[in-house]
Amino acid sequence: MRRVTRGEIEWTLLPPLKDLLPYRFENGASFKGFRAECDSCGTYIELPQVHGNITPLAGNRCVVNARGRCPDCGTLCEYLYLLSAEGEMSAQRLDEFEDPPRPNA
C-alpha cells in the first residue's frame, strides 16, 4: 500500500478552484480560471481536479495558489499566480522568482 504524501493531504483539504470562480475584482473584471497542464507529462488537468485559494489584494489584484492532480500520471502540480485586473488582465507566475543574490560583505 502506498503512503499518502503531505501534499496530497493538503490538496484534499483545499476547496475545488471551480467553486471560487468566477472571481470578481473590485473594478468589475472577472477571472474565470486557467488551463492547467501537468508539469511532468503535459496532460491537461480539468478544473475540478484543481484545488486552491484566491487571496484578494489591494489594487484589483489577487494571488491564486492552487494544486492540480494529473489524471494520467498522478503528479500533484502547483500553480502560484499574481493576477492583476488594472487595465488589461495579467498573470505573473510567482514560483519562478528566486531570491536576489546578496552582495558580498
WOLIN-V430291 format. One record per residue. N is the residue number from 1. SS is DSSP state (H for helix, E for strand, - for the rest). PSI is psi in radians with two decimals (999 if undefined). NEAR is the number of other ideal C-beta (glycine too) atoms within 8 Angstrom. Layout:
# WOLIN-V430291
N;SS;PSI;NEAR, N;SS;PSI;NEAR
This chain:
# WOLIN-V430291
1;-;2.34;2, 2;-;2.47;3, 3;-;2.48;4, 4;-;2.33;5, 5;-;2.84;7, 6;H;-0.72;5, 7;H;-0.68;8, 8;H;-0.68;9, 9;H;-0.81;9, 10;H;-0.68;9, 11;H;-0.73;11, 12;H;-0.44;7, 13;H;-0.33;5, 14;-;2.58;11, 15;-;2.64;8, 16;E;2.34;9, 17;H;-0.57;14, 18;H;-0.46;9, 19;H;-0.27;6, 20;H;0.00;9, 21;-;2.68;10, 22;-;2.51;7, 23;E;2.22;9, 24;E;2.23;6, 25;-;2.86;11, 26;-;-0.54;4, 27;-;0.09;7, 28;-;-0.23;6, 29;-;2.70;9, 30;E;2.59;8, 31;E;2.14;14, 32;-;-0.01;5, 33;-;-3.07;9, 34;-;2.86;7, 35;-;1.89;4, 36;E;2.34;13, 37;E;2.58;9, 38;-;2.32;15, 39;-;-0.40;5, 40;-;-0.85;8, 41;-;-0.12;8, 42;-;0.06;5, 43;-;2.48;10, 44;E;2.29;7, 45;E;2.02;14, 46;-;2.55;7, 47;H;-0.64;11, 48;H;-0.36;6, 49;H;0.09;11, 50;E;2.08;16, 51;E;2.61;12, 52;E;-2.85;13, 53;E;2.70;9, 54;E;2.11;12, 55;E;2.01;7, 56;E;2.53;5, 57;E;2.87;8, 58;-;2.76;3, 59;-;0.65;6, 60;-;0.83;9, 61;E;2.80;12, 62;E;2.82;12, 63;E;2.24;12, 64;E;2.06;15, 65;E;1.91;9, 66;E;2.81;14, 67;E;2.43;14, 68;E;2.44;13, 69;E;2.14;11, 70;-;2.25;15, 71;-;-0.36;7, 72;-;-0.89;7, 73;-;-0.13;8, 74;-;0.05;6, 75;-;2.44;10, 76;E;1.97;12, 77;E;2.44;14, 78;E;2.48;7, 79;E;2.16;14, 80;E;1.92;10, 81;E;2.54;11, 82;E;2.07;10, 83;E;2.45;12, 84;E;2.31;11, 85;-;0.38;10, 86;-;2.03;7, 87;-;-2.05;2, 88;-;2.45;3, 89;-;2.31;8, 90;E;2.68;6, 91;E;2.38;10, 92;E;2.14;7, 93;E;2.15;8, 94;-;-0.44;9, 95;-;0.01;6, 96;-;-0.13;4, 97;-;2.48;4, 98;-;2.79;3, 99;-;2.42;3, 100;-;2.63;4, 101;-;2.53;4, 102;-;2.43;4, 103;-;2.60;4, 104;-;2.35;3, 105;-;999;2
